[in-house]
Amino acid sequence: MAIDPRPVEVAAVEGTRTIRLKKGEQPTHSPLTPFESWAWKTFRERVTNRPPDPLLDEQLLKAHMRIRGDEYLAKVYATTVVAVIALAAVGIVLAVLLSTAGLAFLGIGLAIVLPVLGGIGSFFALKGAPGGKAKSRGKAIDRKISSSMSFVSAMASADVNIDAIFKELARQKIYGEVAEEAAWITRDTELLGLDILTAIRNGATRTPSKRFQDFLQGVVTTATSGGQLKPYFLAKAEQYERENKLELLQRVETMGLLAETFVTVVVAFPLFLVIIIAIFAIIGGGGAFMITVLYGIILGMIPMSQIGFIFFMYSLAQEA
């Protein structure tokens, strides 16, 4: 039975090579949701008539999204159509309500603009979602690569075989996406019957992390050139530990600079601004307008700037 190009959980045969299955198991494919199945049936002809998009397939593979590129594109079309219909209905309701209030022109404008902008936004957001998820996975791998290389070097120091190292690394869920990458390498060797170096080479081509890709390519190069993997693993563990310390130091310095900026921009500046406007309101007249400006600063500018800084600092801390 030929393998579907969609990523599979288990399979039976790939070309002339038998793929290993546990006794009693049957080959299965990653199932589509009911909505994805409807999207594929509805837009299948449209997406299959288009030339293949290798970049989308690569992004889906790196994002570990178990769906083919043409099926995902059909899902994008279906979701865009549903979003346009929903926004068009909302626009019509708003148009009717605004027309009764004497704002027919504004209502018609909203009825046209909402579905158009919503459809365009939905299409491009969904089309770029695999790339964004792949980039997010790459960052998650980079965050865990230092600690995972320490685990790999410790296993190598005990003279554990390289295939067993990746198998044990795949079981250590504490390493997050690094363990997921190792699990795919183990899948290639134990299910698909590939040799370990070919599996590692394939893993290097599909990982979204440049650092992990360099590590895997180094493993293949070292092994095929007759080098020793144990010194290579130890050297990589030391290298990633040094790089991790430098990144943490840079991140702490950036957070310190942002803290100083927060005190200046969010605390001191609005305070001085409120005092100056209050003095102008007392001395120069225009009290009603100045009071409105004060309300805008106190209720709008200060909370929004604080929320923005808190969100940015939280995002920066999450990358540590």
N, C-alpha and C positions, 0 to 999 in steps of 0.2 A: 504494500500500500504506500503510495507516495505521500510525502509530508506536505501539508498545507504550509505556505510561506508565513502564515501568521505564527507568532511564537506559541509553542505548545507546552503543555505540562509534561506529557510523556508521548512517545510515538513508537512506531513499529519498525519501519524500514526507511532508510535514507539512501537512495541509489541502490548499490549492491551491499551496503554495510548494514548488518543487523543491529538494531538498537535494543539495548538491554531493558527488559521489564521484569519486575518481580512476578513470581508465579501467581497466576490467577488474575493479573491486572490486564486491562485493555487500554489501547491508545485512546486518548481523549484530546480535544482541542479546547482552547480557552473559550468559554461560552460568551455569546453576546447577550446583552440585556434586551428586554422586549423593545425598548425604544431604539436601540442600535439595530436590532433585526428589522424593525419597520423602516428605519432610515436606509438600510442597505437594500431592502426590496424596492423602496420608492425611488432612490437615486442611483441604483446600481448601474443602469445604462449610461447615465450622465458621467459618472466618475470613471467608468471603464473606457469610455471614449476619449478621455483625456490622456496625455502622455504621462507616464509614471513620474512621481516626484521622489527622487532618491534622498533629497534632504529631509523630507517629512518622514520617510522610512527610517532614516538614521536617527532622527530626533526621537521617534517613538521607541526605537530599540534602546537608546541611551537613557530614556526616561523610564524604561521597563514598563511600558504601557502595552499590554498584551492584546493588540489589535493591529490589523494590517493597515497600511497607509490608505488604500482605497476605501476600506470600511470606515476609517476615521474621517476621511473627507466627506463621505456620505452622511456621517453623524453631524459634521459641521454644517452641511447644507440643511439638514433637517432641523437642527436647532435654530439656525438663522431664520428659516421660514416660520417656525413656531414663534420666535421672538418678534418678528415683523407683524404677524397676525395679532399677537397679544397687545403690542404697542399701538397698532392701528385701532384696535377696539378701545383702548384707553384714550387715544387721541380723539376718537369720535365722541366718546362720552364727555370729554373736556370741551370739545367744540360745541356740543349741545348746551352744556351748562354755561359756557361763556357767551353763547349767542343769546340766551335768555337774559343775561346780564348786560346786553348791549355791547359785547366785545366779540362780535362775530369774526372780524378780521384776525384777531389774535387766536381765536379757537381754530379757525381753518389753518392758520400757520402751524399751530401745535399738532394738529391732526396729520399734517404732511411731514413735519420735521421729525417727530417722535419715531415713526416706523423707519424712516430713511436712516437717521443717525443710529438708531438702535440696531437695525439690521447690519449696517456697516461695522459698528463696534463689536457686535456679537461675532460676526464672521472672522474679523482679524484677531479678536481675543482668543477664540477657540483655535484658530489656525496656528497661533503662536504659543498655545498652551504646552504642547510637547517640548518645544525648545526651552520654555521657562522652567518646566519641571526637570528637564535634563540638567540645566544650569544649576538648579537648586540641589539636585542630587550630587553634582560635582562639588559644590561647596560643602555639602554634608560629608562627602568622602574626604575632602581635604582637612576637615576638622578632626576626623578620627584616624587619619593615616599615621600620625606620630605614635599614638598608643598601640595601634594595630601592628605596626612594624616592630615594636618592642616585643609583642607576643610572637611574631614570626621569627625574630632573631633568637628568642628563648627556645622555641621549638627546634630551630636549626642547630643551636648549640648542643641539643640533646641527640643530634644525628637522626632526626625524623625525616622521612622521605618527603619530597616537595609536594606530592599529591596528598599525602596525609596532613601536611601543614595547612594547605588550603581547605581541606575537609574540616579540620578542627577550627580553623578561622571562621568558616561558614556557620559553625554552631555557636560561636560567641556573639550573641545578639547585642551585647554591649557596644560592639564596634559599628553598629548601625549599617549604613550603606556599604561600608567596606566588607562586612560579612555577607551582604547581599551579592556583591560582585564575586566574592569567593564561592558563594553557593552556585552561581551560574557556571563558574569554571569547573566545580565538582560535578554539576549536572552534565556538562559536556563530556567528562571522562567516564562517569558511571552510567549515564543513560544513553548518550550518543556514541560511546565507544571510542572517543578521540584519545590520542596520547596526550600526556600532560602538557608538553611544550606547545602543541597545536592549540589546546584549550586555552593556555595562557596567552598565546598570540591572538586568538580570537577575542579573549577578554580585553586585551589592550586596544583592539580596534573599536569596541563598543562601549568602553567606559567613558563617562563624561568628564572625568577628572584628568587633567594633564599630568599631574604629579603621579597618580596611580598608574597612568599609561606608561610614563617613563620607567616606573619601577618594574612593571610587567615586561616591558621590552628589554630592560636590563637583565631580568631573569633569563629570558630566552637567549640573549646574546652571550651571557656568561656561560650558560649550560652548553650551547652549541659550539662555543670556542674552546671548550675544555677547561674552563675556569672552575674555581671552587665557589659554591653558592653560600657556604657559611660565612666567609669574610664579606661577601657582597651584602648579605642580609644585615650583618652587624654594622657595616659602613652606612647602609641606608637608614638604619634605625638611628644612628648618631646624627646623620645629616638632617633627618626630619625633626629630631628633637631640637637641634640648634635652630632650624628654621621656625619651629613652633614657638620657641622662646622669643625670637626676634619679632614674630608677628604679634605675640601677646604684649611685648613691650611697646610696640608701635600702637597697638589698640588702646593700651592704658594711657599713653601720651595723648592720643586723640580724644579719649574720653575726658582727660583732665583739661584739655583746651576747650572742649565743648562745655564743661562745667563753668569755666571762667566766662565763656561767651554767654551762658545762660544767666549768670549773675548780672552781667552788663546789659544785655539786650532785653531780657524778660523781667528782671527785677528793678534795676536802677532806672533804665530809660523810661518805662511807663510811669514810674513814681514821679520822676522829674516832670514828665509831660502832664500828668494830672495836676501837679502843683502849679505849673505855668499856666495851664488853661483855666484853672480855678481863679488865679490872680487876674488874668485878662477878663474873666467873666465879672469879677467884682469891680475892677477899675475901669475897663473900657466899655462896658455895656454889652449888649447882645447876649444877655444872660440865658435866654431860652435856647438859642443855638449852641452856646458853649456847654450848657447842661446836657444837650443831646449828644454832643461830641464826647463828653465825659462818660455818658452811659455806654456809648459805642466802644470806648477804650476799655472801660471796666468790665463790661459784660461780653464783649466780643474779642478785642485784640489780646488782652491778657490771658483769658482761658485758652484761646486757640493757639497762641504761641507756646504756652506751657504744655498743652497736649501734644503739639508737634515735637517739642524737645523731648518729652517723655517717650514718645513713640520711637524717635530716632535713637535715643540712648538705649532703649530696650532692644531694638533691632541690632545695634552694635554689640550689645552684651550677649545676644543670642549666638553671634558668630564666634564667640570665644570657645 
